[in-house]
Amino acid sequence: MTSCKHGTPQVAFISGGGGGIGLCLVKSLISEGTNVAIFDLRVDDSVITELQKNARPSQKIEFYEADVTDPIAVEAAMDKYGR
């Protein structure tokens, strides 16, 4: 999952990444070195701290307390990563 296309790092956008199966997926991606954008209606500070602690220094781990059904929130996140 850490493969790059034309030298550009890939980003995984995960909805529901603040808990449950979504959080398990986020942890797996982080362990592989993938940049991750996490969407959830609420993300606990303890989860954010844990994920950032396990990330590599060069990894981007972004958190969005947003509803993925809100196109403006999703567009803003995608723009941040330069599509």
Summary of the structure (lengths in Angstrom):
residues: 83
radius of gyration: 12.2
end to end distance: 17.2
largest distance: 35.4
contacts: 214
relative contact order: 0.19
helix: 39%
strand: 22%
